[in-house]
Amino acid sequence: MKKHYNMTLDEEVVRKAKALAGPIPFSHYLESLMVREISLNEKRRTEQNTRKEVPPQVPAPADQSKPTRKRLRKWYDGMPFLRGGAK
């Protein structure tokens, strides 16, 4: 089996466990993406709080075509078949 040298031991164990478990339902995949996005946002927020020498940035105008978490949530709630049946 190929060794992934850029992974920690825990990541390697998780990768092997996922490979053994097989494919996951799409709803679980969406949830994991949302959780990962939240954790990345928290990491970015803490990095921004620790850096003090950054000049204030002007926020860019929000692009309406970019899917926000709220829009994704509304889309996901409108698709009950992704959760394994009509509810």
C-alpha positions in Angstrom: 0.0 0.0 0.0 1.3 3.4 -0.9 2.5 5.5 2.1 1.3 9.1 2.2 4.2 10.9 3.7 2.5 14.3 3.9 -0.1 12.8 6.3 0.1 12.5 10.1 -0.5 9.1 11.6 -4.1 10.0 12.5 -4.9 11.1 9.0 -3.4 7.9 7.6 -5.6 5.8 10.0 -8.7 7.8 9.0 -7.9 7.5 5.3 -7.6 3.7 5.7 -10.8 3.5 7.7 -12.7 5.4 5.0 -11.3 3.2 2.3 -12.5 0.1 4.2 -15.9 1.7 5.0 -16.8 2.3 1.3 -18.8 5.1 -0.2 -20.7 7.4 2.1 -24.2 8.9 1.4 -24.2 12.2 -0.3 -25.8 13.9 2.6 -22.9 12.9 4.9 -20.5 14.2 2.3 -22.4 17.6 2.2 -22.3 17.7 6.0 -18.6 17.0 6.1 -18.0 19.8 3.6 -19.9 22.2 5.7 -18.1 21.2 8.9 -14.8 21.5 7.1 -15.8 25.0 5.8 -16.7 26.1 9.3 -13.5 24.8 10.8 -11.5 26.6 8.0 -13.4 29.8 8.7 -12.6 29.5 12.4 -8.9 28.9 11.6 -8.8 31.9 9.3 -10.6 34.0 11.9 -8.0 33.1 14.6 -5.2 33.8 12.2 -6.6 37.2 11.4 -7.0 38.0 15.1 -3.4 37.1 15.8 -1.9 39.2 12.9 -1.8 42.9 13.8 0.3 44.4 11.0 -2.2 43.8 8.3 -3.7 47.0 6.9 -7.5 47.2 6.9 -9.0 45.6 3.8 -12.0 46.9 1.9 -14.6 44.2 1.7 -15.3 43.1 -1.9 -18.9 43.3 -3.1 -20.7 40.1 -2.5 -21.1 38.0 -5.6 -24.7 36.7 -5.7 -23.8 33.7 -7.8 -21.4 32.3 -5.2 -23.2 29.8 -3.0 -23.3 30.8 0.6 -23.9 28.5 3.5 -27.5 29.9 3.9 -28.2 29.2 0.2 -26.7 25.7 0.4 -28.8 25.0 3.5 -32.0 26.1 1.7 -31.1 24.0 -1.3 -30.3 21.0 0.8 -33.5 21.4 2.8 -35.4 21.4 -0.4 -33.9 18.0 -1.4 -35.3 15.5 1.1 -34.2 12.5 -1.1 -30.6 13.4 -0.2 -31.3 12.5 3.4 -32.6 9.0 2.6 -36.3 9.4 2.0 -39.1 11.9 1.9 -39.8 13.7 5.2 
